[in-house]
Amino acid sequence: ATRYEKTACSYTANWHLVATILAAK
């Protein structure tokens, strides 16, 4: 469960990072 939550959190953080980069363009 912990690993799953950690992965989900990382995935969400990466998604926001990509969204920010796309928005910057």
N, C-alpha and C positions, 0 to 999 in steps of 0.2 A: 504494500500500500504506500509506504514511504517513497519507494523508488518511483512508483507511478505518479504520485503527487509532485515529486521533484521534476520528473520529466515533463509533466503537463505544465508546470510553472515555467520551465525553461522554454518550452515550445511557445507559450504565450509571450514571454519576454522577447523571443526571437521574432515573433510575428509583429510585435509593436516596433521592433527595430527596423524590420523591412518596410513596414508601413511608413515610418518616419523618413526613411531614405527615399522611398517613392514620392512622398509628399514634397521632399526637398527638391526633387527634380521637377 
